[in-house]
Amino acid sequence: MSIGDTIMIWRPRLRSLAVVAASILSLSTCSQAHAPDADHNLTMKPSITYLYLLRHTPFFTSLSTEQLQWVIDHSREWEVEKGSVLSKCSASGATDTDYWILLDGGWQITVGSYTLLVRHDDPGKWFSTRVSNGQPCALVATEQGYVMRIAETDMLAMLQRGFAFESHLQIGRAYYESVFAKIR
């Protein structure tokens, strides 16, 4: 067997090896890109957002398939354990102004000694530290579940594109205003 014959036999295997290596590299890049942020605890694990499940989540039921895909492409879904701290706000100002959407499970919003329990179909199914009006607060998972984090700039872009979130946001804002007014 000549060297040319040997190369012909190994060429498909080398091609397959290159595909496997590229796949491994893309997976490691993907997992690094979805690592939890430094200001959040490690009881959050990256999760895959499935369009068919998102379609049935109360916050997203009015969106088209294209809009749902846009949400998936511009957000991160996390699996959270009970006690996971998702977001905090302090009297000196909110540092995390992203939007959190409760996909499944429950969370609590703690402001001082007041605790508000929320499920995924309640008015408080979304949260942003901006609704705290400068009061110290914490958003904490009350059970194992799934949440979605949408950067504030992406949420604003979705609203500008006509995504049907405004009624959820208005109901939530009114709810949070009434809650935070009681605490002052």
C-alpha positions in Angstrom: 0.0 0.0 0.0 1.4 3.4 -1.0 1.3 6.6 1.0 -1.3 7.9 -1.4 -3.6 5.0 -0.6 -3.1 5.5 3.1 -4.0 9.1 2.8 -7.2 8.2 0.9 -8.2 5.8 3.6 -7.6 8.3 6.4 -9.0 11.4 4.7 -12.7 10.7 5.7 -11.6 9.9 9.2 -9.7 13.1 9.5 -12.7 15.0 8.2 -14.9 13.3 10.9 -12.3 14.1 13.6 -12.3 17.7 12.5 -16.1 17.9 12.7 -16.0 16.3 16.2 -13.3 18.7 17.4 -15.2 21.7 16.0 -18.4 20.5 17.8 -16.5 20.1 21.1 -15.0 23.6 20.8 -18.4 25.2 20.0 -20.0 23.4 23.0 -17.3 24.6 25.4 -17.7 28.2 24.0 -21.5 27.9 24.4 -21.2 26.8 28.1 -18.7 29.5 28.9 -21.0 32.2 27.3 -23.8 31.1 29.6 -21.9 31.0 32.9 -23.7 32.6 35.8 -22.9 36.3 36.4 -20.5 37.1 39.2 -23.2 38.9 41.2 -25.5 35.9 41.2 -25.0 32.7 43.1 -24.1 29.3 41.6 -27.4 27.6 42.3 -28.5 28.8 38.8 -27.7 26.5 35.9 -28.1 27.5 32.2 -31.2 25.9 30.7 -32.4 25.6 27.1 -35.5 27.6 26.1 -37.9 25.6 24.0 -40.2 27.6 21.8 -43.1 25.2 22.3 -42.9 25.6 26.1 -42.4 29.3 26.0 -45.5 29.7 23.8 -47.6 28.4 26.8 -45.9 30.6 29.5 -48.3 33.4 30.6 -46.0 36.3 29.9 -45.4 35.1 26.2 -48.8 33.7 25.1 -49.6 36.6 22.8 -46.4 36.4 20.7 -46.0 35.1 17.2 -43.5 32.3 16.5 -41.0 34.8 15.1 -41.3 37.0 18.2 -40.8 33.9 20.4 -37.7 33.0 18.5 -36.5 36.6 18.9 -37.0 36.4 22.7 -35.1 33.1 22.8 -32.2 34.7 20.8 -32.1 37.7 23.2 -32.5 36.2 26.6 -31.1 33.6 29.0 -33.0 30.9 30.7 -31.9 29.5 34.0 -32.9 26.6 36.1 -32.9 27.8 39.7 -32.8 26.0 43.0 -34.8 27.1 46.1 -32.9 29.9 47.7 -31.2 31.2 44.5 -30.8 34.9 44.7 -31.7 36.2 41.3 -31.5 40.0 41.8 -30.9 42.5 44.5 -31.5 46.2 44.8 -30.1 48.7 47.4 -31.1 52.1 48.6 -28.1 53.5 46.7 -29.6 52.4 43.4 -30.3 49.4 41.2 -27.2 47.8 39.6 -29.2 45.0 37.9 -31.9 46.6 35.8 -32.6 43.5 33.7 -36.0 42.0 33.5 -36.6 38.6 35.2 -39.6 36.5 34.0 -40.8 33.6 36.1 -41.3 30.7 33.7 -42.1 28.0 36.2 -42.0 27.7 40.0 -42.1 30.6 42.4 -40.1 33.4 43.8 -40.3 35.9 46.6 -39.6 39.6 46.6 -38.3 40.7 50.0 -38.4 44.4 50.9 -37.3 45.0 54.5 -39.4 42.7 56.6 -42.1 42.4 54.0 -42.1 39.3 51.7 -44.2 39.0 48.6 -44.7 35.4 47.3 -45.3 35.1 43.5 -46.2 32.3 41.1 -45.7 32.3 37.2 -49.4 33.4 36.6 -49.5 36.2 39.2 -49.2 39.9 38.4 -45.6 39.8 39.7 -44.5 37.2 37.2 -41.8 39.6 36.0 -39.5 41.7 38.0 -37.0 44.5 37.5 -35.2 46.3 40.3 -36.5 49.6 38.8 -40.0 48.8 40.3 -38.5 49.0 43.9 -38.3 52.8 43.8 -34.9 52.8 45.4 -35.9 50.5 48.3 -33.6 47.7 49.2 -35.0 44.4 48.0 -34.1 40.9 46.9 -35.6 38.5 44.4 -35.2 34.9 45.6 -36.5 31.6 44.2 -38.8 29.8 46.6 -38.6 26.5 44.9 -36.9 24.7 42.0 -38.0 26.3 38.8 -37.1 28.2 35.7 -36.6 31.9 35.1 -35.6 34.0 32.1 -33.3 37.0 32.2 -33.8 39.7 29.6 -31.4 42.6 29.4 -33.2 45.9 29.8 -32.0 47.1 26.3 -33.4 43.9 24.8 -36.8 44.4 26.6 -37.0 47.9 25.3 -36.2 46.7 21.8 -38.9 44.1 22.0 -41.4 46.7 23.1 -40.4 49.0 20.3 -40.9 46.0 17.9 -44.5 45.7 19.2 -44.1 42.6 21.3 -47.4 42.2 23.4 -45.8 42.7 26.8 -47.3 46.0 27.7 -50.4 44.7 29.5 -48.3 42.3 31.6 -45.9 45.1 32.4 -48.8 47.6 33.3 -50.5 45.0 35.6 -47.2 44.2 37.2 -46.3 47.9 37.7 -49.6 48.6 39.3 -49.2 45.6 41.5 -45.7 46.5 42.6 -46.7 50.2 43.2 -49.4 49.1 45.6 -47.0 46.7 47.4 -44.2 49.1 47.7 -46.5 51.9 48.8 -47.6 49.8 51.8 -44.0 49.3 52.8 -42.9 53.0 52.8 
